[in-house]
């Protein structure tokens, strides 16, 4: 059964995949195999999604966990502030066209970022999943999603779905289908279909009736 935290796991996996690609691209740039322009544009969007995700967690997820597990959340807030500083360092290096600083800052961000997500998955979201009733989980996830500007939602879908595997695609699609009005999901479904390309056949096999939804 798909549960609200499956959506979090899916976006965390998208972050991991994109961060690995950004880190590899920064290294290629240091080796003279790519330019700054493409990396700045790519990192801008990654940083935008990372920011709204963090704000959503601090608005909805962290208070819910703090209410039933006091003192658990504080280190994760500190992680978020550290990720903000690390992201700023990456952007400063890119903006200055400083290859060495860009590469160092990107590697540092990836290291901190991956450890943070691993801790959340193993600890914070385990508490959230096991100790908070499902209706409250859904409510918190809905509040978290409200931090996404509606006009940017198509970009978010187009960014995420190519980065995640079949299980995550299925879970995210099922969750959006459950929580979105039919007319809204119909539009998002077209974006998903375009984003997954040849993976659409597998997604429709896993979710009977999706093609008609």
C-alpha positions, 0 to 999 in steps of 0.5 A: 500500500502506498503511504505518504512517506513514499512521496518523501522517499521518491523526492529524496531519491531524485535529489540524490540522483541529481546531486550526483550528476551535478557533482560529476558535471562540476568535476568534468568542468574542472577537467575542461569538459563542460562550461559554467553556463549549463551548470549554473542553470542546472544548479539554480533549479536544484537549489530551488527545489531543495529550498522549497523541500526544506521549507516544507519540512520545517513547516509541516514535518518537523513540528509533527515529529517534535510533538511526539518525539521532543528534541529529535528535530533540532539537529535536522534544522541545523543540517538545513542551515548547513545545506544553505551555506554549502549551496551558497558556496557552490553558487558563489564558485559558479558565479565567479567562474572559479573552477577549483572553488566550484568543484570543492564546494560541490563535492562538500555539498554532495557529501553533506546532502547525502548524509542528511537524506540518509539520516532523515530516511532512517531516523526522522521519517521512520518516527514520522511513519511509525508514530503518527497516524496516517490521516495526520501524515497525509495532512502534514504532507499536504501542508508541505506540498503547499510550499510549491508555487503552483506555477512551478509545479510542472517544472517540478514534475518534469525534473523529478520523474526522469530521476527516479525509478519505477517504484518511486514513479508509481508511488508518487503518481498514486499519491498525486492521483489521490490528493489532486482534483481530477482536472488537475491530475489530468494535466499533471499526468500528461507531464509525467507521461512526457517526463518518463518517455518509454517508462510510461508503459510500465507505469500504466501497467502498474497503475491500471486505469491511469491512461484513462484517468 
